[in-house]
């Protein structure tokens, strides 16, 4: 695979990726991996396995200089499709400048621009994968959810080199509850995932339509899916759909981290989290992400 990637660079068949600045690719990758406890330490490059049409492929993204990202696809894919997937995953169109202006001058938030400047979150390549991710992370730790999700992917997904393509809806729709549970999912979560996959595969649920909805309509639509409550909807909105004002205030992890930095070390209540973040509309969820990132990277915020 390494030789293939080297040959691709020599052939100059890469795809240029435009990311709205400011953007720190290496920092964003480091943060992404910090949420995946057993992720290997790698050079500043991002790799994933996806379907380009019906063709399994590996995408690799590297930063060639201070401002330019390049994507390589093996086998070579259609340029616009490769660019669309990469820019989606990396939140390429997210403009951080208004957010930074909003927090300017607030001493307790100086860590955002001093130490995490240019940090952007990441997301799965599809909204179906994002929805399954949301279900797996309900009421358990991120580390436990990541391990369970990895088992699901390796049981039902498709291998490409050393990577795995996330299972398609039709595959999870056909899976038995027993097989899903064997990956570590609870019976209830197995039922939720199978039911979601069946409705997406049949066309009864169109997750792509969420992109065109306003936030309130999208939240209502998500909460009508079995297994998705307020927490799940807000998590789907902030991470999957890049609605930066959305925040799952009931999330225990967010309450603990916000309490660590803004509550004298005491876990905040949901109401206290909402109150602390209220002055930072329309970027409440993005600010919460920065606190979570600071905690993961062990950054002192003062």
DAGI-V794148 format. One record per backbone hydrogen bond with DSSP energy under -1.0 kcal/mol. CO is the residue of the C=O (numbers start at 0). NH is the residue of the N-H. E is the energy in kcal/mol with one decimal. If there is no record, write none. Layout:
BEGIN
co->CO nh->NH e->E
co->CO nh->NH e->E
END
This chain:
BEGIN
co->0 nh->4 e->-2.5
co->1 nh->5 e->-2.2
co->2 nh->6 e->-2.6
co->3 nh->7 e->-2.1
co->4 nh->8 e->-1.7
co->5 nh->9 e->-1.9
co->6 nh->10 e->-1.9
co->7 nh->12 e->-1.6
co->14 nh->70 e->-2.7
co->23 nh->27 e->-2.3
co->24 nh->28 e->-2.3
co->25 nh->29 e->-2.4
co->26 nh->30 e->-2.3
co->27 nh->31 e->-2.4
co->28 nh->32 e->-2.5
co->29 nh->33 e->-1.4
co->32 nh->35 e->-1.3
co->35 nh->38 e->-2.5
co->42 nh->44 e->-2.8
co->45 nh->60 e->-2.8
co->47 nh->58 e->-3.0
co->49 nh->56 e->-2.6
co->51 nh->54 e->-1.6
co->54 nh->51 e->-3.1
co->56 nh->49 e->-2.3
co->57 nh->73 e->-2.1
co->58 nh->47 e->-2.1
co->59 nh->71 e->-3.1
co->60 nh->45 e->-2.3
co->61 nh->69 e->-2.7
co->67 nh->63 e->-2.0
co->67 nh->64 e->-1.1
co->68 nh->16 e->-2.2
co->69 nh->61 e->-2.3
co->70 nh->14 e->-2.7
co->71 nh->59 e->-2.5
co->73 nh->57 e->-2.3
co->77 nh->81 e->-2.3
co->78 nh->82 e->-2.6
co->79 nh->83 e->-2.3
co->80 nh->84 e->-2.1
co->81 nh->85 e->-2.3
co->82 nh->86 e->-2.7
co->83 nh->87 e->-1.7
co->84 nh->88 e->-2.5
co->85 nh->89 e->-2.3
co->86 nh->91 e->-2.5
co->87 nh->90 e->-1.2
co->88 nh->122 e->-1.4
co->90 nh->93 e->-1.8
co->91 nh->19 e->-3.1
co->95 nh->99 e->-2.5
co->96 nh->100 e->-2.2
co->97 nh->101 e->-1.8
co->98 nh->102 e->-1.5
co->102 nh->105 e->-1.9
co->105 nh->108 e->-2.1
co->106 nh->109 e->-1.6
co->108 nh->111 e->-1.6
co->109 nh->113 e->-2.5
co->110 nh->114 e->-2.3
co->110 nh->115 e->-1.2
co->115 nh->118 e->-2.0
co->117 nh->23 e->-3.0
co->125 nh->129 e->-1.9
co->126 nh->130 e->-2.4
co->127 nh->131 e->-2.3
co->128 nh->132 e->-2.4
co->129 nh->133 e->-2.4
co->130 nh->134 e->-1.9
co->131 nh->135 e->-2.5
co->132 nh->136 e->-1.6
co->134 nh->137 e->-1.3
co->140 nh->144 e->-2.4
co->141 nh->145 e->-2.6
co->142 nh->146 e->-1.8
co->143 nh->147 e->-2.2
co->144 nh->148 e->-2.9
co->145 nh->149 e->-2.1
co->146 nh->150 e->-1.7
co->147 nh->151 e->-2.0
co->148 nh->152 e->-2.5
co->149 nh->153 e->-2.4
co->150 nh->154 e->-1.8
co->151 nh->155 e->-2.6
co->152 nh->156 e->-2.6
co->157 nh->164 e->-3.1
co->159 nh->162 e->-2.6
co->162 nh->159 e->-2.9
co->164 nh->157 e->-1.3
co->167 nh->171 e->-1.8
co->168 nh->172 e->-2.5
co->169 nh->173 e->-1.1
co->175 nh->179 e->-2.1
co->176 nh->180 e->-2.7
co->177 nh->181 e->-1.6
co->179 nh->182 e->-1.5
co->179 nh->184 e->-1.0
co->180 nh->183 e->-2.0
co->185 nh->189 e->-2.4
co->186 nh->190 e->-1.9
co->187 nh->191 e->-2.4
co->188 nh->192 e->-2.8
co->189 nh->193 e->-2.5
co->190 nh->194 e->-2.6
co->191 nh->195 e->-2.7
co->192 nh->196 e->-2.7
co->193 nh->197 e->-2.3
co->194 nh->198 e->-2.0
co->195 nh->199 e->-2.5
co->196 nh->200 e->-2.8
co->197 nh->201 e->-1.9
co->198 nh->203 e->-1.2
co->198 nh->204 e->-2.1
co->206 nh->209 e->-1.5
co->207 nh->210 e->-1.4
co->209 nh->212 e->-1.2
co->213 nh->217 e->-2.7
co->214 nh->218 e->-2.6
co->215 nh->219 e->-2.3
co->216 nh->220 e->-2.4
co->217 nh->221 e->-2.6
co->218 nh->222 e->-2.5
co->221 nh->224 e->-1.9
co->224 nh->227 e->-2.0
co->228 nh->232 e->-2.5
co->229 nh->233 e->-2.5
co->230 nh->234 e->-2.3
co->231 nh->235 e->-2.4
co->232 nh->236 e->-2.2
co->233 nh->237 e->-2.6
co->234 nh->238 e->-2.3
co->235 nh->240 e->-1.3
co->236 nh->242 e->-2.2
co->242 nh->245 e->-2.0
co->243 nh->284 e->-1.4
co->243 nh->285 e->-1.7
co->246 nh->248 e->-1.8
co->247 nh->250 e->-2.2
co->250 nh->254 e->-2.4
co->251 nh->255 e->-2.5
co->252 nh->256 e->-2.5
co->253 nh->257 e->-2.8
co->254 nh->258 e->-1.6
co->254 nh->267 e->-1.9
co->255 nh->259 e->-2.1
co->256 nh->260 e->-1.9
co->257 nh->261 e->-3.0
co->258 nh->262 e->-1.5
co->258 nh->264 e->-2.3
co->262 nh->265 e->-1.9
co->268 nh->272 e->-2.4
co->269 nh->273 e->-2.3
co->270 nh->274 e->-2.1
co->271 nh->275 e->-2.6
co->272 nh->276 e->-1.9
co->273 nh->277 e->-1.2
co->276 nh->279 e->-2.3
co->277 nh->280 e->-1.3
co->279 nh->282 e->-3.0
co->282 nh->286 e->-2.3
co->283 nh->287 e->-2.0
co->284 nh->288 e->-2.0
co->285 nh->289 e->-1.8
co->286 nh->290 e->-1.9
co->287 nh->291 e->-2.3
co->288 nh->292 e->-2.7
co->289 nh->293 e->-2.6
co->290 nh->294 e->-2.1
co->291 nh->295 e->-2.3
co->292 nh->296 e->-2.5
co->293 nh->298 e->-2.9
END
